[in-house]
Amino acid sequence: MPQPQDPARHADGGNPRGLHFLTDLANTVREDPTVGAAELQALLDRHGGPPFRLTEADARELREAAAEVIAVLEADDPDRAAELINALLDRHPARPRLVRLPGRPWSLHTRAPADAGLTHWLLSTAALALGLWLSERGRCAWGCCAAPGCERFFIDTGRRTPQRYCTPRCATRVRVAAHRAQKGDRA
């Protein structure tokens, strides 16, 4: 299997360190637990993922690995998240390397051993990225959308108030519903 050099860039090249890829993968697998190789390949391609073609066996492996990522993303206690991340690092050690992509500054990426499979790559990448994000932010700077009916994961990139919604659309939907309910109470 070819070695991925750029483990999980966001499609637009943005930070934070492949975490948008991880939430996209987690959301995709939660929404469709039987998602196939073609859909997962498209997700990897959208995020600049590893340069290989997924088989249905690879898709099954990715879905199983995504369950471990989901467990971390569901954690809202930093101590619990750190335990889960450390357990991933114990089972799938990350081999961090500084990589400079064309036109970009140096950034930290994982590199799987030559004999490692897709799961090792994904989980070592996830553990390193989530661990760095937790240590930088000092909290679980990720979450599950608070909008009723939406259970999508998101990465909290704000610096002030913790994010509660996956998109401005969900936040607006909740505000509009609250406003309408308040107007209805006054009538």
Secondary structure, DSSP 4 states (H G I P E B T S, - for coil): -PPPSS----TTS-SSTTHHHHHHHHHHHHH-TT--HHHHHHHHHHTT--SSPPPHHHHHHHHHHHHHHHHHHH--SHHHHHHHHHHHHHHS---EEEEE-TTS-EEEEE---TT--HHHHHHHHHHHHHHHHHHHHSS--EEE--STT---EEE---SSSPP--SSHHHHHHHHHHHHHHHHHHH-
